[in-house]
Amino acid sequence: MNDDTCYTLPLGPQHPALVEPEYLNIHLDGETIVNVDINIGFMHRGIEKALQQRTYQQDRFLIEKICGICSSIHTLTYCNAVEKLLDVDIPERAKYIRMIVAEFERLHSHMLWVGIAGYEIGFDTVFQMAWRDRELVMELLEDLSGNRVSYSMNTIGGVRRDISKDMAKKIRTTMDKIDSRLHHYINVFVNDSTITKRTKGTGILKQEDAKRYSAIGPLARASGISCDLRKKAPYLLYDTVDFKEITHDTDDVESRAIVRLKELLESTKIIRQCLHLMQKGELTIKVPETVPEGETISRGEAPRGEIFYYVRSDGTDRPYRVKINTPTLANIHPLQSMLKGQQLADLPIIVASIDPCFSCTDRVTLIDTKTGISKTVDETYLQKLKR
Amino acid sequence: MLFELLVYPGIIFIILTAVLYSGIMRKIAARMQNRIGPPIYQVFYDIIKLTGKENIRPKQAKPGFTLFPAIALASALIAGILIPVYAPIISFTGDYIAIIYFLLFSSVAVFMSGYASSNNLAVTGAIRGIVLIFAYELSFIISIIVPILAFSLTSIQSFDTWLIAYYPLAALSMFIAMLAKVEIPPFHIPNAHQELVGGYSVEFTGRRLALIELTTIVKTFVLILLMVTLYLGGAQNIFILTIKSLAVLFALTLSRVLFARLRIEQALRFYWIFALIAAIDLIRVL
């Protein structure tokens, strides 16, 4: 394997296998991947700076736009952080509704992933079917919040919309439908021979590698690491509902598919319990516009893994600093070890198996065009730019 | 003779029906995947639109960039008119070898055009295509020569008997080789767009792309005709031809919606093992 026989192929920034712009430079020897350069930074939107210029309530709407798929968990974690700073406890019913929406989000996100996984291995039928079944959840979300994406359900101090009795009934029947579909997909991913031919043994991420790269979310759970925040550090009322944390230890793409699908069965379980446990009551409590001085962190389990918010307040109605950490930023590094030695044909499904959300991931990178050396921007550099 | 050659059941008939069948296939596949799908004549629109689009030749393109797509389509059409759908249009000793040759050359020309575009993605696609030829060609040749040897013929002819009942393995072998020849899942490996963007056709636009698309479409129909002629009892009139060819098309569509794409080495292993099994029929006729 020397440099003479190697050649490079670009995956991205514009590529049919990627929905969002990202650039992977793949070094190949024949059909075997020798090395991968991961370049992020095509979608940097300066959101963290923009958050500082808006009030806490306005930030909610901007934070929702960070990710189209997991928009609810972003606002949920942010609201949790601000409520911690305000030192308020939101009504119980609001907590359950937040949990229900968060689990809806996990449902439609993972169903979307199942479709993408089918598409990446050239199985368009799985793609079409999974996305059709995803519509069940999307319709529920539309009924509940009025929107298919960016639901705007969470607000600081509670939630904005209630779940009526009829709605609860509809949710229950839909959950039964989804459960039966999920069992079908688990069967497909475990037993369909053309799918297992592509997913078994590809994109291996050993447990020690996953720990070394600090992988999180379903990716880590598929390597046998227990890391579900809903169990490890329960927020809202996740400690009152009964569900299992799903781990699987075959380390490959199939393992990730199984973890995601089985996780959804737990999600429907959580939603049913929430509907059962929910008592009549207030949806919001009144909160002041200014937030007392202080700093806090908040974590939540997004469909793709742990989401982290740091909020610092200087006593005004605008945050002094909001720092966001998204799961794909942690999960994109294990790609290096997962892709080395694999076939080119398995590249799309392995990249997809981390369920990447690139626009959440992007950070500023400076590249010196003369030397080609890239470096990230740190705070001291930004301070220097300030006049 | 000239009418038969050029119009019916010759070149114009083949092209028009092939495009129509391609549309039907898309529609059936869409319905199977629970979609509405494009109108059946959508492929006509696509090809007419492509002919009006800008014809870009990349700077790094090698000679043959323009020629190979045309050769590919021409080869597929020649193979088409050599097939005796009702009665032979042109017939000569050993014309079945010519059919094998022209169908093969049509594939090679498509991959060579990808190679001539000097794009890494296209070249990778072309190499995969050539590797795939080594995989399926043996099964395909077996499936053609089994009926020829069985009746000690010197040229190909339409069989009234359903040879699929006598040589099921050879018939299956032709069907499976067909899937790879026209890149239907699970063998759409050379133009796997998730890995290779457009595969061999990534640099092609306008009329050249139309030629390449048309080649695959025509090849599909020609292979369906071959299947009907050799194994499905032939066609005495257009009515029977339509029914039988649509049945083959339906089987192809089933494969298109039911399988994920195999990796190239998995496809290679599959075809070589399958060629060994299909050889049982070959041994039986010898």
Interface residues (C-beta under 8 A of the other chain):
Chain A: Y7 T8 L9 H15 P16 A17 L28 E31 G118 Y119 E120 I121 G122 F123 D124 T125 V126 Q128 M129 R132 D192 T194 I195 K197 R198 Q343 L344 A345 D346 L347 P348
Chain B: M32 Q33 N34 R35 N120 L121 T124 R128 P185 P186 H188 I189 A192 H193 Q194 E195 V197 V257 L258 F259 A260 R261 L262 R263 I264 E265 Q266
